[in-house]
Amino acid sequence: MKGLIFSELIRFMEEKQSPLFAEQVIAAADLPNDAAFSRIGVYPTAYALKLVTAASQLSGLPASALSEEFGKFLFARFTILYPDILSSYSTAESLLEHVRAHIHQDVKVLYPDATPPEVIAGRQDGQFMIEYRSHRPLAHIAYGLMRGCLEHFGDPRAIEWVTCNEVGDVATFRIVG
């Protein structure tokens, strides 16, 4: 997983809780690198899962809820970090339809060793559906990213979980409302 995601996860904990909370999470996660992440480095997904588990235990909030809030936070950060990419879209649906073909292709240009998830979005039977498939169990972060996307574009609709496997690496969502 890209170090950028880890850096933003630490930022999320500092901003939503406090720098002390982030330090406590890092200590509790007991990572071999003491959470020293380079934004361009690559780290095991297990490190992120340990950080989220530690944050969940220390805050008393479910890991799934924390992951969803982090996803929403991360989308807001992407609007700051990658304004040129996001300015290509005028609606949430148009952006979500192009995650696979455009956004993740740009990610691979910026970070050639990146392995983004497969996100397929579009209309099916009159409903806007999003399929998420990854080698990482991050469906809850994907959900939060989509919520952040809708909010960014002022889209009042909601995201519903249609399916999610037990691991959290395959999920289907529907935009409703």
Residue pairs with C-beta under 8 A, 6 or more apart in sequence:
1 42
1 43
1 44
1 45
1 47
1 48
1 136
2 39
2 40
2 41
2 42
2 111
2 114
3 37
3 38
3 39
3 40
3 41
3 42
3 43
4 39
4 40
4 111
5 48
5 74
6 35
6 37
6 43
6 47
6 48
6 51
7 37
7 39
8 70
8 73
8 74
8 77
9 48
9 51
9 52
9 70
10 22
10 26
10 35
10 37
10 51
11 77
12 69
12 70
12 73
12 74
13 21
13 22
13 25
13 51
13 55
14 21
14 22
15 73
16 69
16 73
17 59
21 55
21 58
21 59
24 54
24 58
25 51
25 54
25 55
25 58
26 34
26 35
26 51
26 54
28 54
28 57
28 58
29 35
29 47
29 50
29 51
29 53
29 54
30 50
31 47
31 50
31 51
33 43
33 47
35 47
35 51
37 43
40 111
42 113
45 136
45 137
45 138
49 137
52 63
52 66
52 67
52 70
53 63
55 61
55 63
55 66
56 62
56 63
56 66
59 66
63 140
64 140
67 138
67 140
67 141
67 144
68 140
68 141
68 143
68 144
68 147
69 144
70 141
70 144
71 140
71 141
71 142
71 143
71 144
71 145
71 146
71 147
71 148
72 144
72 145
72 147
72 148
72 151
73 144
73 148
74 141
74 144
74 145
74 148
75 144
75 145
75 147
75 148
75 149
75 151
75 152
76 148
76 152
78 85
78 86
79 86
79 152
82 106
85 102
85 103
85 106
86 95
86 152
88 98
88 102
89 95
89 98
89 153
90 153
91 153
91 155
92 146
92 149
92 150
92 152
92 153
92 155
92 175
93 121
93 128
93 155
93 175
95 103
95 149
95 153
96 119
96 121
96 128
96 130
96 146
96 149
97 121
97 122
99 119
99 121
100 118
100 119
100 120
100 121
104 116
104 117
104 119
107 114
107 116
108 114
108 116
115 135
117 132
117 133
117 134
117 135
117 136
117 138
117 142
118 131
118 132
118 133
118 134
119 130
119 131
119 132
119 133
119 142
120 130
120 131
121 128
121 129
121 130
121 131
122 128
122 129
123 129
127 174
127 175
127 176
128 174
128 175
129 162
129 172
129 173
129 174
129 175
130 146
130 159
130 172
130 173
130 174
130 175
131 171
131 172
132 139
132 142
132 170
132 171
132 172
132 173
133 169
133 170
134 142
134 169
134 170
135 169
136 169
137 167
137 168
137 169
138 168
138 169
139 164
139 168
139 169
139 170
139 171
140 168
142 171
142 173
143 159
143 161
143 171
143 173
146 159
146 173
146 175
147 159
149 155
150 156
150 157
150 158
150 159
150 175
155 175
156 177
157 175
157 176
157 177
158 175
158 176
158 177
159 173
159 174
159 175
159 176
160 173
160 174
160 175
160 176
161 171
161 172
161 173
162 171
162 172
162 173
162 174
163 170
163 171
163 172
164 170
164 171
164 172
165 171
